[in-house]
Amino acid sequence: MTRPISMGLSLLSRAEATGFERAQWAEAHGYDSVWIPDGDGKMHSLTLAGAVAATTRRVTIGTGIVPVYTHTPAVLAASCTALAHLAPGRFVLGVGSSSKAMMESWNGIPFQKPLTRVKETVQVLRGMLAGERVDFQGQTLSTRGFRLNPPPPKPVPIYLAALRPNMLELAGELGDGVILNLVPLRVLPRMLEHVAAGAKRSGRTLADLDIVYRMNAVVADDRPAAIADVREFIARYFAAPVYNQYFTWCGYEAEAKAFNEGFAKGDRAATAAAISERMVTEVGLVGDEKAVQQQVRDYLAAGVTTPVINPLCTTAEATDRAFLAFAPKHFKLK
């Protein structure tokens, strides 16, 4: 069975400090879901999710993503329960390991065994959300005697953010969906093969999972300026070791080598120049409405089931243009 396409919108875009009005706008313009990032210095995703739940009636509300190091399973379980009651059947918990910089530099938490930490968090959380009394002693976390009272009225879907093979397979094995970011179209089939391998371990297929892709887009007529916006956005990720290794895995070895050399010298001009136009246009959506709409259709044809539009624009007007380009009332899938 083919999973239906669901159009999503990312709150807290570069030009917007809050997501309250945008969530209501998304619902009014036919979007199926809104997704809230966490850990980037803006609003706390679970707190904002509660506000969005109280002010919308139809859209699915997802976190994309909540870091597992800063949120214990007990905290996540209690938060999910509140959101499940506020928005019955509309909340999706997206979790992931985040990055060493965010965890160690921002929060003072050792970034150790990320794959194990995500796995143990999801395993413990499943039992808690089912209303079980949970006792667990793992490699990265432990809990004893916790029980939700009451548990969520319906199961809360759990999605896992993933970049490379081991985490992609874990997402396929334990998750109800996988959340992707900065994926070249040519690499997507290879990633989905790993997700499918994980799904097989739990007796499922790729069709049983929601494939969410956060699509970083600039819808503009000025192509050089749009490329510059995407290049600056990629550079922030490239500096994180986990993404540096991911981009190398995607085939950007030359870009990674040049970026690392420039970064080691503190040379911002060199790090920016290291990000080729090929890389920009493969991991970002750049162009006018017609061009970026076709790019999204290409990802849908390759297996994405929930594209989440994340404008990289720096003005409210440009952000509106990007979101309107994919509003289901206007955007034709074919």
Secondary structure, DSSP 8 states (H G I E B T S, - for coil): -------EEESS-TT-S--HHHHHHHHHTT-SEEEE--SSSS--HHHHHHHHHHH-SSSEEEES-EETTTS-HHHHHHHHHHHHHHSTTTEEEEEE---HIIIIIIH------HHHHHHHHHHHHHHHHTT--EEEE-SS-EEEEE--SS--SS---EEEE--SHHHHHHHHHH-SEEEEES--TTTHHHHHHHHHHHHHHTT--GGGSEEEEEEEEEE-S-HHHHHHHHHHHHHHHHTSHHHHHHHHHTT-HHHHHHHHHHHHTT-HHHHHHHS-HHHHHHHSEEESHHHHHHHHHHHHHHT-SEEEEEE--SSHHHHHHHHHHT-TTT----
